[in-house]
Amino acid sequence: TITITSPEEGATFSTLEQVLIDVEVENFVLGEDGNHWHVYVDGTSFGMVMGGNTDQALPGLAPGEHEVSVFMSVGTHEEYENGDAVTIIVEEE
């Protein structure tokens, strides 16, 4: 499983702040055999996080409400169905 540990659901950021996503995984070894995780913002790919990294910055988010979702992925980029998601709010500074 993969769980977003930060930010919390409904967290608010200003356009000047860095949004940093932190995840925790269970029963899945990041970096082993190409295992990694994918990040989506509002359903659009925001990239993949390789190695054992458990955080990812999301620079340049436009003001408004955004759904950030994450999914574990094997080396062939096949995603596990069960991911996690939070909704955050970015306010104009």
N, C-alpha and C positions, 0 to 999 in steps of 0.2 A: 504494500500500500504506500501511497504518497500523500502527505498531509502538508498543507500550507500552515506554517507556525507563525508567520508574520508576513504581512500585516493582518490585523484582525478584520473580520467582516465589518464593512461600513467605515473603515478608517478614512480620514480626510488628510489630504496633502495639498500644499500650495504648488504652483507651477515651478517654483524655485527649489523645491525639495526633491531629493532623490528618492524614488520609490524602490525599495529593496525587498525582493521576495525571498523568504527563507522557507525551505522545505525540510521535512523529515521523512525518511523512507524506512520501511520494515520489510524483511524477507526479500530484499533486493540489494545487490551489491553494486553501487555506482562505480563506474570505471572498469568493472570486470566484463570481459568479452564484449566491450563496446557499449555496455549499459549506460544510459544517460536519461535525461528528462527533457521534455518539450514544454515551452511556455507559450501561451496564447493570451492575447488581449482582445476582448470583444470578438472572439472566434477567429482572429487572424494570427497566424504564426508570428511569434516575436523571437523565435530562435530556439536553439537547443543548448543544453548545458552539459558539457562533457566532463570526464574524469570524476573525481569524488566531490566536486563542488556542490554545495547545498544552498547557494544563494545566487541571485541574478538581479542586476539593476535593470530598471525599466525607464530609461531616459526619454524625455520629450513627449510625455503623455499630454494630450490636449485637455483643456478644462472639461469637466463633466463626469458622469458616472461611467466606470469601466469594470467589466468582468475580467478578472485574471484567473486563468485556469492552467493547471499543470497535469502532465501525464508521464508516467514512466515509459521508457522506450528501450527496446533491445537494439543491438548493433545494426540490425537491418532496418531500423526506424519504424518497426511495427510497434504501435502503442498498446498498452494495456487499457482496457475499457474504463476501469475505475480510476478516475483522477480526483482532483479536488479543485474547488473554485471559491473565490471571494469577490465581493463587489467593493470597490474603493471609489472615493470621490476626489477629483482633482479640482482645486479652486484657483481661479485667476489671482495672481498676486498683485 
